[in-house]
């Protein structure tokens, strides 16, 4: 066999090096490279449209009477879970800790706010014949407000407690557990046990927190008058934006890079002189505070908070939403939380017995066929725009994402077309909207799975060599 001439060898090596450099650059995250100008303007247009829709169009439709008030109340409730999802993504997506007790911190924030709203100072429905204390206390032979309830007569104290107590609890718990290098599935099991223990504790009447019935009888106009409903919705929307920018600032900073390193190469951080458990405790505490903020906004819009809001199933539901939207993408966590809550609300109304199977099916499907979630579809769209593959190809890629977004918005505000609602046509007893949703999810999952297989084949198809500054042609 003849040897390859030195000139051809050098040219082949240079081409392989250039190809390696291109793959390296395309694999870098937003932390290390700015997007293509076309991608930048695409993001700006989409973000601007979403903000206009949620801040102006939807409240305007409610004010005009085109959308029922209770639909906006539901949408505000869904946005509360979006705040929790951002905290979960910071813990799980960026730091690699799968926490199954976020619903506990969510309920802690909700209970702290509900305690104030249950009292006379918070506008609660208390009566002189019940000694001006919550009714469940009077029925439990309590004649005056317990001492640990006294601070919650103040609104500022209640707000501080709603955020400080969950953050403190998460910090102490995380310090003792994570300092012992507990990680992986063991950490998930411990957090699950913590959530279950708290659920059992809060369900007891002796705790004077309402037992299994929880806390209710808040200021009624908050859930009945339009001005209160719109105000709480906008406040929650501002909370989502604020939580997003806080998480975005963290993940784009040097601290965010360390969190990603904790997730990917924790052992190397020990050799570099870092203490990974300290960063884990930080992420866990911030996630707990965000969950508490979501719970704090949830209580007044729903009008009740119970131990069911802190059980293990509630935490798993939140985690599945983040996985469906796209772990490691902050906007994906928000999108997944909204989609899961809208789907649960719709299915629980139409087919209540089917929802547990849907939740399990979504979890399995995401793990096996859709690991990047809907954020993966957007990432693929951005790659196509950057590569200049054409508007038609990019539009075809965006179809599942746009269709799901339309489903979420139309179903959330009650403007789903009549024929999709099943008023005229049903297939096997199900409205057409569910079949359309299943078809979209199946298409997105199949496309993601096929793309992943094709990427693996391309990676095995060429040799990757070490690239140096002199080996890469100018302009690559």
C-alpha positions in Angstrom: 0.0 0.0 0.0 1.4 3.4 -1.0 2.0 6.0 1.6 -0.1 9.2 1.5 2.0 12.1 0.3 3.0 14.6 3.0 1.0 17.4 1.4 -2.2 15.4 1.4 -1.6 14.3 4.9 -1.2 17.9 6.0 -4.3 19.0 4.1 -6.3 16.1 5.7 -5.1 17.0 9.2 -5.9 20.6 8.7 -9.5 19.8 7.5 -10.0 17.5 10.5 -8.7 20.1 12.8 -11.0 22.7 11.3 -14.0 20.4 11.6 -13.1 19.7 15.2 -12.9 23.4 16.0 -16.3 23.9 14.3 -17.9 21.2 16.4 -16.3 22.6 19.5 -17.6 26.1 18.9 -21.1 24.8 18.1 -21.2 22.9 21.3 -20.4 25.9 23.5 -23.3 27.2 25.6 -24.6 30.8 25.8 -22.2 31.3 28.7 -19.2 31.3 26.4 -20.5 32.7 23.0 -22.9 35.3 21.8 -25.7 34.1 19.5 -25.9 34.8 15.7 -27.5 38.2 15.0 -30.4 36.5 13.3 -30.9 34.3 16.4 -30.7 37.4 18.6 -33.5 39.2 16.8 -35.6 36.0 16.7 -35.3 35.7 20.4 -36.1 39.4 20.9 -39.2 39.1 18.7 -40.5 36.0 20.5 -39.8 37.4 24.0 -41.5 40.7 23.1 -44.5 38.9 21.7 -44.8 36.7 24.9 -44.5 39.7 27.2 -47.1 41.6 25.2 -49.5 38.6 25.3 -49.2 38.0 29.0 -49.0 41.6 30.3 -51.4 43.4 27.9 -53.5 41.1 25.7 -54.8 38.6 28.2 -55.6 41.1 31.0 -57.2 43.3 28.3 -59.4 40.4 27.2 -60.4 39.8 30.9 -61.2 43.5 31.4 -63.3 43.5 28.3 -65.2 40.4 29.4 -64.0 38.2 26.6 -62.3 35.9 29.0 -63.9 34.8 32.3 -62.3 36.1 35.5 -61.8 32.6 36.9 -59.6 31.7 33.9 -57.2 34.4 34.7 -57.2 33.2 38.3 -56.2 29.8 37.1 -53.5 31.2 34.8 -52.1 33.1 37.8 -52.0 29.8 39.7 -50.1 28.1 36.9 -47.6 30.9 36.9 -46.9 30.3 40.6 -45.7 26.8 39.6 -43.5 28.4 36.9 -41.6 30.2 39.7 -41.1 26.9 41.5 -39.9 25.3 38.2 -37.2 27.9 37.9 -35.8 26.9 41.3 -36.0 23.2 40.3 -34.1 23.9 37.1 -31.4 25.8 39.1 -31.0 22.8 41.5 -31.4 19.9 39.0 -30.7 21.3 35.6 -27.5 23.3 36.5 -26.3 21.7 39.7 -27.4 18.1 39.1 -29.4 17.6 42.4 -32.7 16.0 41.8 -34.7 17.3 44.8 -38.1 15.7 45.5 -39.1 18.1 48.3 -39.7 21.4 46.4 -43.4 21.1 47.1 -42.6 21.2 50.8 -40.9 24.6 50.4 -43.8 25.7 48.2 -46.3 24.8 50.9 -44.2 26.5 53.6 -44.4 29.8 51.7 -48.1 29.2 51.1 -48.8 28.4 54.7 -46.9 31.5 55.9 -49.0 33.7 53.7 -52.2 31.8 54.5 -51.6 32.3 58.3 -51.8 36.0 57.8 -54.7 35.9 55.4 -56.6 33.7 57.9 -56.5 36.4 60.7 -58.5 39.5 61.2 -55.5 41.7 60.4 -55.3 40.0 56.9 -59.0 40.2 56.1 -59.8 36.7 57.1 -63.3 35.5 57.7 -63.2 35.4 61.5 -66.2 36.0 63.8 -66.7 37.3 67.4 -68.5 34.1 68.4 -65.3 32.2 67.5 -63.1 34.6 69.6 -61.9 36.3 66.4 -59.5 33.4 65.6 -59.7 30.9 62.7 -62.7 28.7 63.1 -60.8 25.4 63.1 -58.9 26.5 66.3 -62.2 27.2 68.1 -63.5 23.8 67.2 -60.2 22.3 68.6 -60.9 23.9 72.0 -58.4 26.7 71.4 -59.7 29.9 73.0 -57.0 32.4 71.9 -54.5 32.8 69.2 -51.4 30.6 69.8 -48.1 32.3 70.4 -46.4 31.1 67.2 -49.3 32.6 65.2 -48.9 36.0 66.8 -46.1 37.3 64.5 -48.2 36.5 61.5 -50.6 39.3 62.4 -48.1 41.6 60.6 -48.0 41.5 56.8 -44.2 42.4 56.5 -43.3 39.7 59.1 -45.4 37.2 57.1 -43.6 38.1 53.9 -40.2 37.7 55.5 -41.1 34.5 57.2 -42.5 33.1 53.9 -39.1 33.4 52.3 -36.7 33.2 55.2 -38.0 30.1 56.9 -37.9 27.8 53.8 -34.5 29.2 52.8 -33.2 28.6 56.4 -34.7 25.1 56.5 -33.2 24.2 53.1 -29.8 25.6 54.1 -29.6 23.6 57.4 -30.9 20.4 55.8 -28.6 20.8 52.8 -25.5 21.6 54.9 -25.8 18.4 57.0 -26.8 16.2 54.1 -24.6 17.5 51.3 -21.6 18.0 53.5 -21.6 14.3 54.0 -21.3 13.9 50.2 -24.7 12.4 49.8 -25.7 12.7 46.1 -27.5 11.1 43.3 -30.4 8.9 44.0 -29.7 8.9 47.7 -30.2 12.6 47.9 -33.5 12.2 46.0 -34.7 9.5 48.4 -33.8 11.6 51.5 -35.6 14.7 50.1 -38.6 12.5 49.3 -38.6 11.2 52.9 -38.4 14.7 54.2 -41.5 15.7 52.1 -43.4 12.7 53.3 -42.6 13.3 57.0 -43.6 17.0 56.7 -46.9 15.9 55.0 -47.7 13.5 57.9 -46.8 16.1 60.5 -48.9 18.9 59.0 -51.9 16.6 58.6 -52.2 16.3 62.4 -54.7 18.6 64.1 -52.4 19.0 67.1 -50.2 21.2 64.9 -53.0 23.9 64.8 -52.4 24.4 61.1 -55.8 23.2 60.0 -55.0 19.5 59.8 -55.9 17.8 56.5 -58.3 20.6 55.7 -55.6 23.2 55.7 -56.1 26.9 55.9 -58.9 28.8 54.2 -61.5 31.5 54.7 -59.3 34.3 53.4 -60.3 37.7 52.2 -63.0 36.7 49.7 -62.7 39.6 47.1 -59.2 38.4 46.2 -60.9 35.5 44.3 -64.1 37.2 43.3 -63.5 40.8 42.3 -61.9 41.4 38.9 -59.5 44.1 40.1 -58.1 41.8 42.7 -57.8 38.9 40.2 -56.0 41.0 37.6 -53.8 42.6 40.3 -52.7 39.2 41.7 -52.1 37.8 38.2 -49.9 40.7 37.2 -48.0 40.5 40.5 -47.4 36.8 39.9 -46.3 37.5 36.4 -43.8 40.1 37.7 -42.6 37.4 40.1 -42.0 35.0 37.3 -39.9 37.6 35.4 -38.0 38.6 38.5 -37.3 34.9 39.4 -36.1 34.3 35.8 -33.7 37.2 35.8 -32.3 36.2 39.2 -31.7 32.7 37.9 -30.3 34.0 34.6 -27.9 36.2 36.5 -26.7 33.3 38.5 -26.2 30.8 35.7 -24.4 33.4 33.5 -21.9 34.4 36.2 -18.8 32.6 37.4 -21.0 31.1 40.1 -23.1 29.5 37.4 -20.1 28.0 35.7 -19.1 26.4 39.0 -22.6 25.0 39.5 -22.4 23.4 36.1 -18.9 22.0 37.0 -20.5 20.6 40.2 -23.0 18.8 38.0 -20.5 17.5 35.4 -17.1 17.0 37.2 -17.5 17.4 40.9 -14.3 15.4 41.7 -12.1 17.8 39.8 -13.5 20.7 41.8 -12.1 19.1 45.0 -8.7 18.9 43.4 -9.0 22.6 42.4 -9.6 23.6 46.0 -13.4 24.2 45.8 -16.0 22.9 48.2 -18.8 21.6 46.0 -21.2 21.0 48.9 -21.2 24.8 49.6 -22.4 25.5 46.1 -25.0 22.7 46.3 -26.3 24.2 49.6 -26.5 27.6 47.9 -28.5 26.3 44.9 -30.7 24.2 47.2 -31.5 27.3 49.3 -32.2 29.6 46.4 -34.5 26.9 44.9 -36.3 26.7 48.2 -36.8 30.5 48.4 -38.2 30.5 44.8 -40.5 27.7 45.6 -41.7 29.6 48.7 -42.3 32.7 46.7 -44.5 30.6 44.3 -46.4 29.3 47.3 -46.8 32.7 48.8 -48.5 33.9 45.6 -50.5 30.7 45.2 -52.4 30.9 48.5 -54.4 34.1 47.9 -55.3 33.1 44.3 -56.5 29.7 45.2 -58.0 30.5 48.6 -56.7 27.5 50.3 -53.5 25.6 51.2 -53.5 22.0 52.5 -50.9 19.3 53.3 -51.7 17.8 49.9 -49.8 20.7 48.3 -46.5 19.4 49.9 -46.8 15.7 49.3 -44.3 13.7 47.2 -46.6 13.5 44.3 -46.8 17.2 44.0 -42.9 17.4 43.9 -42.8 14.7 41.2 -45.3 16.6 39.2 -43.1 19.7 39.3 -40.0 17.8 38.3 -41.7 16.2 35.3 -42.8 19.6 34.1 -39.2 20.8 34.2 -38.0 17.7 32.3 -40.8 18.2 29.7 -39.9 21.8 29.1 -36.2 21.2 29.0 -33.8 20.7 31.9 -30.9 23.2 31.9 -33.0 25.9 30.1 -34.7 28.4 32.3 -37.4 29.3 29.8 -38.0 25.6 29.2 -38.8 25.1 32.9 -41.4 27.9 32.7 -42.9 26.4 29.5 -43.0 22.9 30.9 -44.7 24.1 34.2 -47.4 25.9 32.2 -48.0 22.9 29.9 -48.3 20.4 32.7 -50.6 22.5 34.8 -52.9 23.3 31.9 -53.0 19.6 30.9 -53.7 18.5 34.5 -56.5 21.1 34.9 -58.1 20.1 31.6 -57.8 16.3 32.1 -58.9 16.5 35.7 -62.0 18.2 34.5 -62.8 16.0 31.5 -61.2 12.6 32.5 -60.1 12.6 36.1 -59.2 8.9 36.2 -56.8 9.3 33.3 -54.5 11.9 34.7 -52.2 9.6 36.8 -51.5 7.5 33.7 -50.8 10.6 31.6 -48.3 11.8 34.2 -46.5 8.5 34.3 -46.5 8.3 30.5 -45.1 11.7 30.1 -42.3 10.9 32.6 -41.3 7.7 30.7 -41.6 9.4 27.3 -39.3 12.3 28.2 -36.6 10.0 29.6 -36.6 7.6 26.7 -37.4 9.7 23.6 -37.4 13.4 24.5 -34.5 14.0 26.9 -34.0 17.6 25.8 -37.6 18.5 26.1 -39.2 21.3 24.1 -36.0 23.4 24.7 -34.3 21.0 22.4 -36.7 21.9 19.6 -35.8 25.6 20.0 -32.1 24.8 20.1 -32.5 22.9 16.8 -34.3 25.9 15.3 -31.5 28.3 16.3 -28.9 26.0 14.8 -30.9 25.9 11.5 -31.2 29.7 11.5 -27.5 30.1 12.2 -26.6 27.7 9.4 -29.0 29.5 7.0 -31.0 26.4 6.1 -34.0 28.4 5.0 -37.2 29.7 6.4 -39.2 26.6 5.3 -37.0 24.2 7.2 -36.9 26.4 10.3 -40.7 26.8 10.2 -41.2 23.0 10.0 -39.0 22.5 13.0 -40.9 25.2 15.0 -44.4 23.6 14.3 -44.6 21.4 17.4 -43.3 24.1 19.7 -45.8 26.7 18.3 -48.7 24.2 18.3 -48.1 23.4 22.0 -47.7 27.0 22.9 -51.1 27.8 21.2 -52.7 24.8 23.1 -51.4 26.2 26.4 -52.6 29.7 25.8 -56.0 28.8 24.3 -56.8 26.2 26.9 -55.6 28.4 29.8 -57.9 31.4 28.8 -60.8 29.3 27.6 -60.7 30.2 23.9 -60.1 26.7 22.5 -62.1 26.3 19.3 -65.4 24.5 19.7 -64.7 21.6 17.4 -61.5 20.8 19.3 -63.4 20.9 22.6 -65.4 17.8 21.5 -68.8 19.6 21.4 -69.5 18.0 17.9 -66.8 15.3 17.4 -65.2 12.9 19.8 -62.8 10.0 19.0 -63.1 7.1 21.4 -64.9 9.4 23.8 -62.0 11.9 23.9 -62.2 15.5 22.6 -60.1 16.2 19.5 -57.8 18.6 21.4 -56.3 15.7 23.3 -55.6 13.7 20.1 -54.0 16.7 18.6 -51.9 17.2 21.7 -50.8 13.5 21.6 -49.9 13.8 17.9 -47.8 16.9 18.5 -46.0 15.3 21.4 -45.4 12.1 19.5 -44.0 14.0 16.5 -41.7 16.1 18.7 -40.5 13.0 20.5 -39.9 11.1 17.3 -38.0 14.0 15.7 -35.9 14.5 18.8 -35.1 10.8 19.0 -34.2 10.6 15.3 -32.0 13.7 15.5 -30.1 12.2 18.4 -29.4 9.0 16.5 -28.3 11.0 13.5 -26.0 13.1 15.6 -24.4 9.9 17.1 -23.8 8.5 13.6 -22.2 11.8 12.5 -19.9 11.8 15.5 -18.7 8.3 14.8 -18.2 9.1 11.1 -15.1 11.3 11.3 -12.0 11.4 13.5 -11.6 14.2 16.0 -8.1 15.4 16.3 -6.5 18.0 18.5 -6.9 21.5 17.1 -4.3 24.1 17.6 -4.4 27.8 16.8 -2.1 27.4 13.7 -4.0 24.4 12.4 -7.3 26.3 12.1 -7.7 28.3 8.9 -8.3 32.0 9.4 -12.0 32.9 9.6 -13.2 29.5 11.0 
